[in-house]
Amino acid sequence: MISRVAEHCLWMSRYLERTENTARTLEVNETLLLDFDVPVEQQWRPLLIISGIHDMPGDVDGETVQNYLTWEPSNPSSIVSSIAAARENARIIREVISADMWERINYYHLWIQSAEARDLYLRSRTEFYCQIKRINQLIHGITEGTMSHGESWDFYLLGKYLERASQTTRILDVKYHILLPKPELIGTPIDIAHWMAILTSCSGYEPFHKKRLFGDLGVSVADFLILDPLFPRSVRYCLARAQRAIHAISGRPIMNPGNEVEHAIDSLVRWLNLVKIDDFVRSGLHEELTAIVNQIHKIGDLIHRTYFDVQVGGPVEASETEMPSTSMSEEDEAPSQGQTQSQASQEYQSVS
Amino acid sequence: MSVAPEAIRSLFDGYQCHPTAWDELFASPDCPHDHCEPLVSQQGELTISEFQRLRGNADLVFINQGITFSVYADRRGVEKIFPFDLIPRPVAASEWKAMETGLHQRIQALNLFLHDVYHDQRILKEGIIPTALVLESKAYRPEMIGFEPPGRQYLHVVGSDLVRDAKGQFLVLEDNGRTPSGVSYVLENRVVMKKLFPKLFQRFRVRRVEDYPQRLCEALSSVAPLTAGDSPCVVLLSPGPYNSAYFEHSFLARHMGIELVLGPDLFVHDDRVFLKTTRGPRRVDVIYRRLDDDFLDPEVFRPDSLLGVPGLMRAYRAGNVTLANAVGTGVADDKAIYPFVEDMIRFYLSEEPILGNVPTYICARPDERAYVLEHLEELVVKAVNESGGYGMLMGPSSTAAQRAEFHAKIEADPRNYIAQPIVTLSTCPTWTEEGMAPRHVDLRPYVVSGTSSWVLPGGLTRTALVKGSLVVNSSQGGGSKDTWVMEDGR
């Protein structure tokens, strides 16, 4: 398939997945700390961190943050921007995706721009975010059922699982920014409430409890969200699915890598299959999560060089050029209002 | 006259024909043309309220499917639908047959003309067309001299604009032999009409337009380079998603089952064209390009073009890829050449033209120039090198100062001007703010040619929406209608 088309397909999928994740965390946070006396900023700042935003104008209160992450057109990770970007990518590859997919994506883009969507937002925040969550779920269902399961489907899945793995990692890491630095709070009701919120943000509340894990709650939640082999939003599961998609693209068997992308994903998955949560705790959860996010970034970069940036003579093996930013905090420098899309970091791929 | 309320008033009640124009539905007030009678009686049963509801449904279909024109200031730019009017514009089978023959004849002559001006230049040597007019045309491409395009075909897709005068005669207003657009609307309009009026189509024998993409694909494949083999790789080259016709490019690629590519998706290696795919380069045989000559190849044409493919002309001239339409076809639809098309038909085919031109005065000829200068108030004056209404004088609505300005311009550079009498375009009942009213229409039929030619039985009927306006362009707020070519017997 055309390299450019594959790239749009991957990004369409990433933006859809991102929309769902943003809606989910906003919805959870709305009700999270109702029972606790927590400073407003402490309740809402983590959401900005998850989206890599450090320079939101105005006060960090519920309304401002929700508005910024939902409606702000200059914020590339806002829901309205993500849907517009997904739709623009879809429009460009309209000849590749199915008619049903296009109609639904276009419909939701128009809906989010409508007065009706605004009304729902004002009337019921929960209902609004639930509706947004359903967009990605619905479109995924339509895609599964109507788009040919060839290479475009593989790139679609690859985008979806890379984005989801990266979101789960970030959601989990947020705990580091709010509570872990204060050991005296561990095990308190507010600590427990946070862990539950993190689980709920990843739709993992019930699956987690079915596992009936004992011991330290934080460690158990981290174990579940990073290493569970079956939970569809765990980092390990998502990356295993991404690995499957990558190997489907080349047709080479898993763990028999033939290019740099396959090498990178195979070794990351192999490591996640072997590592234990205690290793993570020993070396520091934040540090390990940062390493995972960086690996995901590196894979994204290698995908670009291997499949999208084709040169004369076939897909060239990546040469030793500079790697993308290597620390989570650097990477978090998402484009601010003044920046154009082309200056945006890899996380916020332009559709041009 | 009292007006019945909308809920019971039917569609054509009280419709007033235009005083002088030919009406496409009605031969005289209350009396439709024969071939329109069943349409008028059946659609006429609708009440205004029902009709309004259907109009709303039609708009929704276009919006939800994203069949929109876009002006992208940013990625959430304004998108508009191309206004669609639900009253079709029928064409009788017999009329269509004549038009079809006339179009074949015209395009055959234009194609021979193109081959001639890039080879022997017989028509220039014999003085049928002034040499300077052709060779000094901005659209003349010396790069094409001596080059033989596959199948000797230059004009793979032509969309000439036809108008019908007050006597009911079809005339060619201009030829579009570069990258004519609009055919996707012909097909989408039909889809919407079939959804909204299934019963009309059960009763009528309207000729199908749905075969267009397949026909185009076959025509393009038929003129692939000989090296291409049995299943040539055909692609559509678009200027990109920010082009206002991107929807159409995507639509055609989708329905033809070919790849839509942008310039940077292609590269030329060893005078061959390749497509960048996730599995490495893939050879391309035929490019249906929706990009003007100027932007095709920065090595040969505009060096600042980022939309084209460096080296494409080398590959083309080496015979390794087919471009459709061929490079340099603009000289055939140049406004200065237009007045000579009838002579071309006589010269190359020894036939009388079936479709006439709108009478045109060539200001380069002294006697015609004198007439034009004396009658500026009644004429449309057009600068031959301009398009999009720029450099044009609409005599009847002009001021004395504007006429004086054109008087001076024509005298200073007579070669650059032509003039035509104002044609009262035919009208068709159209839904407007003041109810059902006559609005001027034109017709753009599409002719597809590979090793043989085919005329799409239908076409884009564009309609002015402003009362009295003769401007049907979408950029001027015009709309479109479904064009119904009747099967034989209607």
Contacts between the chains, C-beta under 8 A, distances in Angstrom:
chain1	res1	chain2	res2	distance
A	1	B	277	5.9
A	1	B	278	5.5
A	2	B	259	5.8
A	2	B	261	6.4
A	2	B	265	5.5
A	2	B	275	6.4
A	2	B	276	6.8
A	2	B	277	5.6
A	2	B	278	7.8
A	3	B	265	7.2
A	3	B	276	4.8
A	3	B	277	6.1
A	3	B	278	5.6
A	4	B	262	6.7
A	4	B	264	7.3
A	4	B	265	5.4
A	4	B	276	7.5
A	5	B	259	7.8
A	6	B	278	5.1
A	73	B	76	6.4
A	84	B	75	5.7
A	84	B	76	5.5
A	85	B	75	7.3
A	88	B	75	5.3
A	88	B	241	7.4
A	91	B	66	6.5
A	91	B	241	6.4
A	91	B	246	7.8
A	91	B	250	7.7
A	92	B	241	4.7
A	94	B	66	7.7
A	94	B	247	8.0
A	94	B	250	4.3
A	94	B	251	8.0
A	94	B	254	6.7
A	95	B	250	5.1
A	95	B	253	4.3
A	95	B	254	4.0
A	95	B	259	7.7
A	95	B	260	5.1
A	102	B	65	7.5
A	102	B	66	6.9
A	103	B	64	5.9
A	103	B	65	6.2
A	106	B	64	6.4
A	106	B	65	7.1
A	106	B	66	4.5
A	107	B	64	5.7
A	110	B	63	6.8
A	110	B	64	7.4
A	113	B	76	7.4
A	151	B	278	6.5
A	249	B	278	6.7
A	307	B	278	4.5
A	308	B	278	7.9
A	310	B	276	3.8
A	310	B	277	6.9
A	310	B	278	7.6
A	310	B	280	6.7
A	310	B	281	7.0
A	312	B	267	6.3
A	312	B	269	5.3
A	312	B	274	7.8
A	312	B	281	7.0
A	313	B	281	7.6
A	314	B	280	3.7
A	314	B	281	6.5
A	315	B	278	7.4
A	315	B	279	7.6
A	315	B	280	5.6
A	351	B	75	6.7
